[in-house]
Amino acid sequence: MCFVRKGIENNDFVMKLLFLTDNFPPEVNAPATRTFEHCREWVKQGLEVTVITCAPNFPEGKVYDGYKNRLYQKEVVEGIKVIRVWTYIAANKGFVKRIVDYLSFMLMAFLMGLFIKTDVIVATSPQFFTAVAGKWLAFWKRKKWVMEIRDLWPESIKAVGAMKQNLAIQYFEGLEDRMYKSAWKIISVTDSFKKRLEEKHDIAPHKISVVKNGVNMDLFSPRKKDEELLHKLGLQGKCIVGYIGTHGMAHGLSFILDCASLTDNTIHFLFIGSGAEKEKLMAYKDELGLTNVTMLESVPKNEVSRYISILDIALVNLRKSDTFKTVIPSKIFELAAMHKPILLGVQGEAKELVEEYNIGLPFEPENREDFLDKLTAMITDDDKSYNFEKLVLEFDRVNLAKQMLEFIRD
């Protein structure tokens, strides 16, 4: 598709891109970070980018300080025009409330998008109601739309045990298939997603491009341990194993607490983040009487690198499920950029990545013996060398943003 208006030279044309997402900074989860860093790079490339999102509230379901859940709010963030619309806000737990949350954003994003001039529309998952808004806008505005797939939804709902196969899941699976087929182009974050789209949904390979997650080198790079932070947390002299991210049903963190109970106090587990399972995990920690575990709330994005710096081993974990064999947690790239060896409890494509680039050791998800064996190996093997630089060079977020833009423009 050639984006040229009548009477305007191609070199003078400014492409207008409308991006629909229900997560955006100051939220600090992976979807918000990916969208922001891509859009910021596209602005630098000369595009006029507008993002429709909601008031920041993830994952607690509470609007952040400085924002209100208004019908319409507008701001400019590093050249990106950000429009925040009213939605029904719910915490990241409770299936029915979350669906109402998603539906309200779908409707409001569609209505607001009708008034925004654009040449192409990008709608991002994992919840497919955002994609529905993109599809509707493409129809009414007579524009092309691109679907970005960050998660296989609703399959991931079944994978974490939130719902079993029923009429609602069947409807969502039908919706999923219709969205894939109606999109002009599809962006996938893993090779496994692309393969699944081709084989299960019969999507033509040329319609799909894989643009994996990456890392912002301005925020994440090797640095010395933050001694002030170590002193504040009382962790001097400890071997620190850290998990930084969402505490949800998918992440299997109760298993990590079980394993922590089997280690001595020279190894300290640090959990940072919020999510649907956070309260249960804190209660379980107390039930186990763990003194070698510290659990903190989420920290701002620009503070994350301080906490990563004090880790000796970085933990990336998901529940054992075939569905999660297709994902690559985005935190892998940030941890590798700061040269932190990764103890990985994810099978499939993520495991292949960690082994290919030699940036850590994988263990079988939910296998205590294997976890403890690999943890011991990483602690005691002083001669172990890792190849972080190669992965960081290949997954620089700037280059990935350019790759995605080239596919959209093609």
ZIPE-V276719 format. One record per residue. N is the residue number from 1. RES is the residue in three letters. PHI is phi in radians with two decimals (* if undefined). PSI is psi as a letter, one per 20 degrees, with the letter a starting at -180 (none if undefined). OMEGA is omega in degrees with one decimal (NA if undefined). Layout:
n=N res=RES phi=PHI psi=PSI omega=OMEGA
n=N res=RES phi=PHI psi=PSI omega=OMEGA
This chain:
n=1 res=MET phi=* psi=p omega=-178.7
n=2 res=CYS phi=-1.86 psi=o omega=-176.0
n=3 res=PHE phi=-1.55 psi=n omega=180.0
n=4 res=VAL phi=-2.32 psi=p omega=176.1
n=5 res=ARG phi=-1.57 psi=q omega=-178.5
n=6 res=LYS phi=-1.05 psi=p omega=175.8
n=7 res=GLY phi=1.45 psi=j omega=-179.6
n=8 res=ILE phi=-2.12 psi=p omega=177.8
n=9 res=GLU phi=-1.12 psi=q omega=-177.6
n=10 res=ASN phi=-1.01 psi=h omega=-178.0
n=11 res=ASN phi=-1.20 psi=h omega=-178.1
n=12 res=ASP phi=-1.61 psi=i omega=-174.9
n=13 res=PHE phi=-1.33 psi=p omega=174.9
n=14 res=VAL phi=-1.88 psi=o omega=-179.0
n=15 res=MET phi=-1.26 psi=p omega=177.2
n=16 res=LYS phi=-1.80 psi=p omega=-177.5
n=17 res=LEU phi=-2.14 psi=p omega=177.2
n=18 res=LEU phi=-1.90 psi=p omega=-176.2
n=19 res=PHE phi=-2.03 psi=p omega=178.2
n=20 res=LEU phi=-1.85 psi=p omega=179.7
n=21 res=THR phi=-2.71 psi=q omega=177.8
n=22 res=ASP phi=-1.63 psi=j omega=174.3
n=23 res=ASN phi=-2.24 psi=p omega=-179.4
n=24 res=PHE phi=-2.79 psi=q omega=178.4
n=25 res=PRO phi=-0.91 psi=q omega=18.2
n=26 res=PRO phi=-1.42 psi=j omega=170.8
n=27 res=GLU phi=-1.06 psi=q omega=-170.7
n=28 res=VAL phi=-2.05 psi=j omega=179.8
n=29 res=ASN phi=-1.32 psi=r omega=-174.0
n=30 res=ALA phi=-1.04 psi=g omega=178.7
n=31 res=PRO phi=-1.05 psi=g omega=179.9
n=32 res=ALA phi=-1.11 psi=g omega=-178.8
n=33 res=THR phi=-1.14 psi=g omega=-179.0
n=34 res=ARG phi=-1.06 psi=g omega=-178.1
n=35 res=THR phi=-1.08 psi=g omega=-178.4
n=36 res=PHE phi=-1.06 psi=g omega=-175.6
n=37 res=GLU phi=-1.19 psi=h omega=174.7
n=38 res=HIS phi=-1.18 psi=g omega=-178.0
n=39 res=CYS phi=-1.09 psi=h omega=178.2
n=40 res=ARG phi=-1.05 psi=g omega=179.5
n=41 res=GLU phi=-1.19 psi=h omega=179.4
n=42 res=TRP phi=-1.15 psi=h omega=174.7
n=43 res=VAL phi=-1.08 psi=g omega=177.9
n=44 res=LYS phi=-1.11 psi=h omega=178.8
n=45 res=GLN phi=-1.40 psi=i omega=175.3
n=46 res=GLY phi=1.79 psi=j omega=179.9
n=47 res=LEU phi=-1.44 psi=q omega=170.5
n=48 res=GLU phi=-1.77 psi=o omega=-171.9
n=49 res=VAL phi=-1.91 psi=p omega=174.1
n=50 res=THR phi=-2.08 psi=p omega=178.2
n=51 res=VAL phi=-1.95 psi=p omega=170.3
n=52 res=ILE phi=-1.79 psi=p omega=-178.9
n=53 res=THR phi=-2.53 psi=a omega=179.7
n=54 res=CYS phi=-2.06 psi=r omega=176.0
n=55 res=ALA phi=-1.09 psi=p omega=-176.7
n=56 res=PRO phi=-1.09 psi=p omega=-177.1
n=57 res=ASN phi=-2.66 psi=i omega=-174.8
n=58 res=PHE phi=-1.37 psi=p omega=1.4
n=59 res=PRO phi=-1.78 psi=i omega=-172.4
n=60 res=GLU phi=-1.37 psi=i omega=-175.8
n=61 res=GLY phi=1.30 psi=k omega=177.3
n=62 res=LYS phi=-2.14 psi=p omega=-178.1
n=63 res=VAL phi=-1.13 psi=p omega=-178.4
n=64 res=TYR phi=-1.12 psi=q omega=175.9
n=65 res=ASP phi=-1.02 psi=p omega=-180.0
n=66 res=GLY phi=1.63 psi=i omega=179.9
n=67 res=TYR phi=-2.19 psi=q omega=173.6
n=68 res=LYS phi=-2.34 psi=q omega=179.8
n=69 res=ASN phi=-1.46 psi=m omega=-176.5
n=70 res=ARG phi=-1.64 psi=r omega=177.0
n=71 res=LEU phi=-1.07 psi=h omega=-175.3
n=72 res=TYR phi=-2.70 psi=p omega=173.0
n=73 res=GLN phi=-2.40 psi=q omega=-178.7
n=74 res=LYS phi=-2.30 psi=p omega=175.1
n=75 res=GLU phi=-2.60 psi=r omega=176.0
n=76 res=VAL phi=-2.05 psi=p omega=-178.0
n=77 res=VAL phi=-2.05 psi=o omega=-179.9
n=78 res=GLU phi=0.87 psi=l omega=176.1
n=79 res=GLY phi=1.56 psi=i omega=179.4
n=80 res=ILE phi=-1.57 psi=p omega=175.4
n=81 res=LYS phi=-1.40 psi=o omega=-175.8
n=82 res=VAL phi=-1.95 psi=p omega=176.9
n=83 res=ILE phi=-1.97 psi=p omega=179.9
n=84 res=ARG phi=-1.84 psi=p omega=-177.5
n=85 res=VAL phi=-1.95 psi=q omega=177.4
n=86 res=TRP phi=-1.19 psi=q omega=172.2
n=87 res=THR phi=-2.49 psi=r omega=169.3
n=88 res=TYR phi=-1.31 psi=o omega=-173.7
n=89 res=ILE phi=-1.69 psi=p omega=178.0
n=90 res=ALA phi=-2.39 psi=q omega=175.9
n=91 res=ALA phi=-1.10 psi=r omega=-177.3
n=92 res=ASN phi=-1.34 psi=l omega=176.6
n=93 res=LYS phi=-2.82 psi=q omega=-176.9
n=94 res=GLY phi=1.57 psi=o omega=-171.3
n=95 res=PHE phi=-1.06 psi=g omega=-174.8
n=96 res=VAL phi=-1.11 psi=g omega=-179.8
n=97 res=LYS phi=-1.10 psi=h omega=179.7
n=98 res=ARG phi=-1.16 psi=h omega=178.0
n=99 res=ILE phi=-1.13 psi=g omega=176.7
n=100 res=VAL phi=-1.08 psi=g omega=175.3
n=101 res=ASP phi=-0.99 psi=g omega=-179.2
n=102 res=TYR phi=-1.07 psi=g omega=-178.7
n=103 res=LEU phi=-1.12 psi=h omega=-180.0
n=104 res=SER phi=-1.14 psi=h omega=177.2
n=105 res=PHE phi=-1.18 psi=g omega=177.5
n=106 res=MET phi=-0.94 psi=g omega=-177.4
n=107 res=LEU phi=-1.17 psi=g omega=-177.3
n=108 res=MET phi=-1.20 psi=h omega=178.0
n=109 res=ALA phi=-1.13 psi=h omega=178.2
n=110 res=PHE phi=-1.11 psi=g omega=-177.7
n=111 res=LEU phi=-1.09 psi=g omega=179.5
n=112 res=MET phi=-1.18 psi=h omega=-178.5
n=113 res=GLY phi=-1.10 psi=h omega=179.4
n=114 res=LEU phi=-1.08 psi=h omega=-175.0
n=115 res=PHE phi=-1.75 psi=j omega=-177.0
n=116 res=ILE phi=-1.93 psi=p omega=177.3
n=117 res=LYS phi=-1.29 psi=p omega=-179.4
n=118 res=THR phi=-2.69 psi=q omega=175.7
n=119 res=ASP phi=-1.79 psi=h omega=179.5
n=120 res=VAL phi=-2.62 psi=q omega=-177.4
n=121 res=ILE phi=-2.05 psi=p omega=174.6
n=122 res=VAL phi=-2.07 psi=p omega=177.8
n=123 res=ALA phi=-2.16 psi=p omega=-173.5
n=124 res=THR phi=-1.96 psi=q omega=177.1
n=125 res=SER phi=-1.50 psi=a omega=23.7
n=126 res=PRO phi=-1.49 psi=h omega=-179.8
n=127 res=GLN phi=-1.47 psi=p omega=-168.1
n=128 res=PHE phi=-1.36 psi=i omega=178.2
n=129 res=PHE phi=-1.23 psi=h omega=172.5
n=130 res=THR phi=-1.11 psi=h omega=177.3
n=131 res=ALA phi=-1.12 psi=h omega=177.5
n=132 res=VAL phi=-1.06 psi=g omega=177.5
n=133 res=ALA phi=-1.05 psi=g omega=177.2
n=134 res=GLY phi=-1.10 psi=g omega=179.1
n=135 res=LYS phi=-1.12 psi=g omega=179.3
n=136 res=TRP phi=-1.06 psi=g omega=-179.8
n=137 res=LEU phi=-1.11 psi=h omega=178.5
n=138 res=ALA phi=-1.05 psi=h omega=179.9
n=139 res=PHE phi=-1.18 psi=g omega=-175.1
n=140 res=TRP phi=-1.28 psi=h omega=-179.4
n=141 res=LYS phi=-1.70 psi=i omega=-179.3
n=142 res=ARG phi=0.99 psi=l omega=-179.9
n=143 res=LYS phi=-2.19 psi=r omega=175.1
n=144 res=LYS phi=-1.39 psi=q omega=175.5
n=145 res=TRP phi=-2.32 psi=q omega=-177.0
n=146 res=VAL phi=-2.02 psi=p omega=178.7
n=147 res=MET phi=-1.85 psi=p omega=175.6
n=148 res=GLU phi=-1.76 psi=p omega=-176.8
n=149 res=ILE phi=-1.95 psi=o omega=178.2
n=150 res=ARG phi=-1.78 psi=i omega=-176.9
n=151 res=ASP phi=-2.79 psi=q omega=176.7
n=152 res=LEU phi=-1.51 psi=n omega=-178.7
n=153 res=TRP phi=-1.82 psi=p omega=18.2
n=154 res=PRO phi=-1.69 psi=j omega=-177.6
n=155 res=GLU phi=-1.02 psi=h omega=-179.8
n=156 res=SER phi=-1.16 psi=h omega=176.9
n=157 res=ILE phi=-1.10 psi=g omega=178.6
n=158 res=LYS phi=-1.22 psi=h omega=-176.3
n=159 res=ALA phi=-1.12 psi=h omega=-179.0
n=160 res=VAL phi=-1.61 psi=i omega=177.5
n=161 res=GLY phi=1.42 psi=j omega=179.5
n=162 res=ALA phi=-1.20 psi=h omega=177.7
n=163 res=MET phi=-2.60 psi=q omega=173.1
n=164 res=LYS phi=-1.73 psi=r omega=179.3
n=165 res=GLN phi=-1.05 psi=p omega=179.3
n=166 res=ASN phi=-2.68 psi=a omega=-177.0
n=167 res=LEU phi=-1.10 psi=h omega=179.2
n=168 res=ALA phi=-1.12 psi=g omega=178.8
n=169 res=ILE phi=-1.10 psi=h omega=177.9
n=170 res=GLN phi=-1.06 psi=g omega=178.1
n=171 res=TYR phi=-1.11 psi=g omega=-179.3
n=172 res=PHE phi=-1.12 psi=h omega=177.3
n=173 res=GLU phi=-1.15 psi=h omega=175.4
n=174 res=GLY phi=-1.15 psi=g omega=177.0
n=175 res=LEU phi=-1.08 psi=g omega=178.0
n=176 res=GLU phi=-0.96 psi=g omega=-178.1
n=177 res=ASP phi=-1.10 psi=g omega=-179.9
n=178 res=ARG phi=-1.14 psi=h omega=179.5
n=179 res=MET phi=-1.15 psi=g omega=179.2
n=180 res=TYR phi=-1.03 psi=g omega=-174.4
n=181 res=LYS phi=-1.31 psi=h omega=-177.2
n=182 res=SER phi=-1.52 psi=i omega=-178.6
n=183 res=ALA phi=-1.18 psi=q omega=176.1
n=184 res=TRP phi=-1.20 psi=g omega=176.4
n=185 res=LYS phi=-2.45 psi=q omega=-179.5
n=186 res=ILE phi=-2.26 psi=p omega=173.4
n=187 res=ILE phi=-1.85 psi=p omega=178.9
n=188 res=SER phi=-1.94 psi=q omega=-179.7
n=189 res=VAL phi=-1.62 psi=i omega=176.4
n=190 res=THR phi=-2.46 psi=q omega=175.6
n=191 res=ASP phi=-1.16 psi=h omega=-179.6
n=192 res=SER phi=-1.12 psi=h omega=177.0
n=193 res=PHE phi=-1.06 psi=g omega=-179.0
n=194 res=LYS phi=-1.05 psi=g omega=180.0
n=195 res=LYS phi=-1.06 psi=g omega=-179.7
n=196 res=ARG phi=-1.14 psi=g omega=178.9
n=197 res=LEU phi=-1.08 psi=h omega=-179.3
n=198 res=GLU phi=-1.21 psi=g omega=-172.7
n=199 res=GLU phi=-1.47 psi=g omega=-175.9
n=200 res=LYS phi=-1.50 psi=h omega=-174.0
n=201 res=HIS phi=-1.89 psi=j omega=175.4
n=202 res=ASP phi=1.01 psi=l omega=177.2
n=203 res=ILE phi=-1.60 psi=p omega=-178.7
n=204 res=ALA phi=-1.09 psi=p omega=-177.2
n=205 res=PRO phi=-0.98 psi=h omega=-176.8
n=206 res=HIS phi=-1.20 psi=i omega=-179.4
n=207 res=LYS phi=-1.42 psi=i omega=-173.8
n=208 res=ILE phi=-2.05 psi=p omega=172.3
n=209 res=SER phi=-2.18 psi=q omega=178.1
n=210 res=VAL phi=-1.69 psi=o omega=174.6
n=211 res=VAL phi=-2.16 psi=n omega=-173.9
n=212 res=LYS phi=-1.28 psi=r omega=174.7
n=213 res=ASN phi=-1.23 psi=r omega=-177.6
n=214 res=GLY phi=-2.63 psi=b omega=-174.2
n=215 res=VAL phi=-2.42 psi=q omega=173.9
n=216 res=ASN phi=-1.54 psi=o omega=-175.2
n=217 res=MET phi=-1.18 psi=i omega=177.2
n=218 res=ASP phi=-1.26 psi=h omega=-177.9
n=219 res=LEU phi=-1.72 psi=h omega=-172.2
n=220 res=PHE phi=-2.22 psi=o omega=177.7
n=221 res=SER phi=-2.75 psi=r omega=-176.2
n=222 res=PRO phi=-1.02 psi=q omega=177.3
n=223 res=ARG phi=-2.72 psi=r omega=178.3
n=224 res=LYS phi=-1.23 psi=q omega=176.6
n=225 res=LYS phi=-1.06 psi=p omega=178.9
n=226 res=ASP phi=-1.35 psi=n omega=-174.9
n=227 res=GLU phi=-1.12 psi=h omega=178.8
n=228 res=GLU phi=-1.08 psi=g omega=179.7
n=229 res=LEU phi=-1.20 psi=g omega=177.0
n=230 res=LEU phi=-1.01 psi=g omega=179.8
n=231 res=HIS phi=-1.16 psi=g omega=-180.0
n=232 res=LYS phi=-1.06 psi=h omega=-177.9
n=233 res=LEU phi=-1.55 psi=i omega=-179.7
n=234 res=GLY phi=1.16 psi=k omega=-175.1
n=235 res=LEU phi=-2.01 psi=j omega=177.9
n=236 res=GLN phi=-1.07 psi=p omega=177.0
n=237 res=GLY phi=1.37 psi=j omega=179.4
n=238 res=LYS phi=-1.62 psi=q omega=167.8
n=239 res=CYS phi=-1.52 psi=o omega=-170.9
n=240 res=ILE phi=-1.75 psi=p omega=174.7
n=241 res=VAL phi=-1.86 psi=o omega=-170.5
n=242 res=GLY phi=-2.11 psi=q omega=171.5
n=243 res=TYR phi=-2.07 psi=p omega=178.9
n=244 res=ILE phi=-2.20 psi=o omega=-179.1
n=245 res=GLY phi=2.75 psi=a omega=-177.6
n=246 res=THR phi=-1.18 psi=p omega=176.4
n=247 res=HIS phi=-1.77 psi=n omega=-175.7
n=248 res=GLY phi=-2.04 psi=a omega=-179.3
n=249 res=MET phi=-1.12 psi=h omega=-175.9
n=250 res=ALA phi=-1.31 psi=i omega=-165.6
n=251 res=HIS phi=-1.60 psi=i omega=172.4
n=252 res=GLY phi=0.99 psi=l omega=-174.4
n=253 res=LEU phi=-1.36 psi=i omega=174.4
n=254 res=SER phi=-1.12 psi=h omega=175.6
n=255 res=PHE phi=-1.08 psi=g omega=179.3
n=256 res=ILE phi=-1.15 psi=h omega=176.8
n=257 res=LEU phi=-1.10 psi=h omega=175.6
n=258 res=ASP phi=-1.02 psi=g omega=-179.6
n=259 res=CYS phi=-1.18 psi=h omega=179.2
n=260 res=ALA phi=-1.07 psi=h omega=-179.9
n=261 res=SER phi=-1.20 psi=i omega=-177.8
n=262 res=LEU phi=-1.75 psi=j omega=179.1
n=263 res=THR phi=-1.91 psi=r omega=178.6
n=264 res=ASP phi=-1.55 psi=r omega=-172.9
n=265 res=ASN phi=-1.35 psi=j omega=172.7
n=266 res=THR phi=-1.34 psi=i omega=177.1
n=267 res=ILE phi=-1.84 psi=p omega=-178.0
n=268 res=HIS phi=-2.05 psi=p omega=-179.4
n=269 res=PHE phi=-1.73 psi=p omega=-178.7
n=270 res=LEU phi=-2.03 psi=o omega=178.3
n=271 res=PHE phi=-1.94 psi=p omega=178.5
n=272 res=ILE phi=-2.28 psi=p omega=178.3
n=273 res=GLY phi=2.55 psi=r omega=179.2
n=274 res=SER phi=-2.30 psi=r omega=177.9
n=275 res=GLY phi=2.76 psi=r omega=-173.6
n=276 res=ALA phi=-1.09 psi=h omega=-176.3
n=277 res=GLU phi=-1.75 psi=j omega=-172.1
n=278 res=LYS phi=-1.03 psi=g omega=-177.6
n=279 res=GLU phi=-1.10 psi=g omega=178.5
n=280 res=LYS phi=-1.10 psi=g omega=-179.1
n=281 res=LEU phi=-1.16 psi=g omega=178.5
n=282 res=MET phi=-1.13 psi=h omega=177.7
n=283 res=ALA phi=-1.16 psi=h omega=180.0
n=284 res=TYR phi=-1.18 psi=h omega=175.6
n=285 res=LYS phi=-1.02 psi=g omega=179.0
n=286 res=ASP phi=-1.15 psi=h omega=179.3
n=287 res=GLU phi=-1.10 psi=h omega=179.3
n=288 res=LEU phi=-1.39 psi=i omega=-179.7
n=289 res=GLY phi=1.17 psi=k omega=-175.0
n=290 res=LEU phi=-1.36 psi=p omega=175.5
n=291 res=THR phi=-1.82 psi=i omega=-179.8
n=292 res=ASN phi=-1.87 psi=k omega=178.4
n=293 res=VAL phi=-2.33 psi=p omega=173.4
n=294 res=THR phi=-2.07 psi=p omega=-178.7
n=295 res=MET phi=-2.10 psi=o omega=-177.7
n=296 res=LEU phi=-2.01 psi=q omega=175.3
n=297 res=GLU phi=-1.34 psi=r omega=178.7
n=298 res=SER phi=-1.04 psi=q omega=176.1
n=299 res=VAL phi=-2.11 psi=q omega=179.1
n=300 res=PRO phi=-1.01 psi=q omega=-176.7
n=301 res=LYS phi=-0.97 psi=h omega=-178.2
n=302 res=ASN phi=-1.30 psi=i omega=177.4
n=303 res=GLU phi=-1.79 psi=i omega=-174.0
n=304 res=VAL phi=-1.02 psi=g omega=-176.4
n=305 res=SER phi=-1.11 psi=h omega=176.7
n=306 res=ARG phi=-1.07 psi=g omega=-177.3
n=307 res=TYR phi=-1.29 psi=h omega=176.0
n=308 res=ILE phi=-1.10 psi=h omega=-175.7
n=309 res=SER phi=-1.05 psi=h omega=-175.6
n=310 res=ILE phi=-1.52 psi=i omega=-178.9
n=311 res=LEU phi=-1.36 psi=q omega=169.1
n=312 res=ASP phi=-1.66 psi=h omega=178.0
n=313 res=ILE phi=-2.38 psi=p omega=179.7
n=314 res=ALA phi=-1.77 psi=p omega=-175.5
n=315 res=LEU phi=-1.81 psi=p omega=173.1
n=316 res=VAL phi=-2.23 psi=o omega=-170.9
n=317 res=ASN phi=-2.46 psi=q omega=171.5
n=318 res=LEU phi=-2.41 psi=q omega=176.3
n=319 res=ARG phi=-1.11 psi=q omega=180.0
n=320 res=LYS phi=-1.35 psi=o omega=-179.0
n=321 res=SER phi=-2.84 psi=q omega=177.1
n=322 res=ASP phi=-1.07 psi=h omega=179.4
n=323 res=THR phi=-1.03 psi=h omega=-176.0
n=324 res=PHE phi=-1.37 psi=i omega=173.1
n=325 res=LYS phi=-1.22 psi=i omega=-177.8
n=326 res=THR phi=-1.66 psi=i omega=-173.5
n=327 res=VAL phi=-1.82 psi=q omega=172.0
n=328 res=ILE phi=-2.25 psi=o omega=179.9
n=329 res=PRO phi=-0.96 psi=p omega=-173.9
n=330 res=SER phi=-1.16 psi=h omega=-178.3
n=331 res=LYS phi=-1.12 psi=h omega=177.7
n=332 res=ILE phi=-0.96 psi=g omega=-174.3
n=333 res=PHE phi=-1.25 psi=h omega=178.9
n=334 res=GLU phi=-1.18 psi=g omega=179.0
n=335 res=LEU phi=-1.15 psi=g omega=179.1
n=336 res=ALA phi=-1.14 psi=h omega=179.3
n=337 res=ALA phi=-1.09 psi=h omega=177.8
n=338 res=MET phi=-1.68 psi=j omega=175.1
n=339 res=HIS phi=1.06 psi=l omega=176.5
n=340 res=LYS phi=-1.82 psi=o omega=179.4
n=341 res=PRO phi=-1.10 psi=p omega=-170.6
n=342 res=ILE phi=-1.87 psi=p omega=171.1
n=343 res=LEU phi=-1.68 psi=o omega=-166.8
n=344 res=LEU phi=-1.85 psi=p omega=174.6
n=345 res=GLY phi=-1.89 psi=l omega=178.5
n=346 res=VAL phi=-2.44 psi=p omega=178.9
n=347 res=GLN phi=-1.64 psi=r omega=173.2
n=348 res=GLY phi=1.38 psi=c omega=-171.8
n=349 res=GLU phi=-1.15 psi=h omega=178.2
n=350 res=ALA phi=-1.13 psi=g omega=178.2
n=351 res=LYS phi=-1.08 psi=g omega=179.2
n=352 res=GLU phi=-1.07 psi=h omega=180.0
n=353 res=LEU phi=-1.13 psi=g omega=-178.8
n=354 res=VAL phi=-1.10 psi=g omega=179.5
n=355 res=GLU phi=-1.27 psi=g omega=-178.6
n=356 res=GLU phi=-1.09 psi=g omega=-176.9
n=357 res=TYR phi=-1.64 psi=i omega=177.2
n=358 res=ASN phi=0.95 psi=m omega=-178.9
n=359 res=ILE phi=-2.10 psi=j omega=178.7
n=360 res=GLY phi=2.90 psi=a omega=178.8
n=361 res=LEU phi=-2.24 psi=p omega=175.5
n=362 res=PRO phi=-1.61 psi=q omega=171.3
n=363 res=PHE phi=-2.26 psi=q omega=179.4
n=364 res=GLU phi=-1.23 psi=p omega=-179.4
n=365 res=PRO phi=-0.93 psi=p omega=175.8
n=366 res=GLU phi=1.14 psi=k omega=176.2
n=367 res=ASN phi=-1.93 psi=o omega=-174.1
n=368 res=ARG phi=-1.05 psi=g omega=-177.2
n=369 res=GLU phi=-1.05 psi=g omega=-179.7
n=370 res=ASP phi=-1.16 psi=g omega=177.7
n=371 res=PHE phi=-1.01 psi=g omega=-176.7
n=372 res=LEU phi=-1.17 psi=h omega=177.0
n=373 res=ASP phi=-1.13 psi=g omega=-178.1
n=374 res=LYS phi=-1.22 psi=h omega=176.8
n=375 res=LEU phi=-1.09 psi=g omega=178.9
n=376 res=THR phi=-1.07 psi=g omega=-179.8
n=377 res=ALA phi=-1.08 psi=g omega=-178.6
n=378 res=MET phi=-1.23 psi=h omega=-179.5
n=379 res=ILE phi=-1.31 psi=g omega=-172.0
n=380 res=THR phi=-1.57 psi=i omega=-176.7
n=381 res=ASP phi=-1.52 psi=n omega=-179.0
n=382 res=ASP phi=-1.25 psi=i omega=-176.4
n=383 res=ASP phi=-1.57 psi=i omega=-177.6
n=384 res=LYS phi=-1.16 psi=p omega=177.7
n=385 res=SER phi=-2.00 psi=q omega=-177.9
n=386 res=TYR phi=-2.10 psi=q omega=-176.4
n=387 res=ASN phi=-2.03 psi=m omega=-177.0
n=388 res=PHE phi=-1.20 psi=h omega=-172.1
n=389 res=GLU phi=-1.03 psi=g omega=-177.1
n=390 res=LYS phi=-1.09 psi=g omega=-180.0
n=391 res=LEU phi=-1.13 psi=g omega=-177.3
n=392 res=VAL phi=-1.08 psi=g omega=179.7
n=393 res=LEU phi=-1.10 psi=h omega=-175.9
n=394 res=GLU phi=-1.42 psi=i omega=-177.3
n=395 res=PHE phi=-2.12 psi=k omega=172.9
n=396 res=ASP phi=-1.17 psi=p omega=-174.7
n=397 res=ARG phi=-1.05 psi=h omega=-179.8
n=398 res=VAL phi=-1.06 psi=g omega=-179.5
n=399 res=ASN phi=-1.15 psi=h omega=179.8
n=400 res=LEU phi=-1.20 psi=h omega=176.9
n=401 res=ALA phi=-1.11 psi=g omega=177.5
n=402 res=LYS phi=-1.13 psi=h omega=178.3
n=403 res=GLN phi=-1.06 psi=g omega=179.6
n=404 res=MET phi=-1.14 psi=g omega=-180.0
n=405 res=LEU phi=-1.13 psi=h omega=178.1
n=406 res=GLU phi=-1.07 psi=h omega=179.1
n=407 res=PHE phi=-1.16 psi=g omega=178.8
n=408 res=ILE phi=-1.15 psi=h omega=-177.2
n=409 res=ARG phi=-1.33 psi=h omega=-170.6
n=410 res=ASP phi=-1.00 psi=none omega=NA
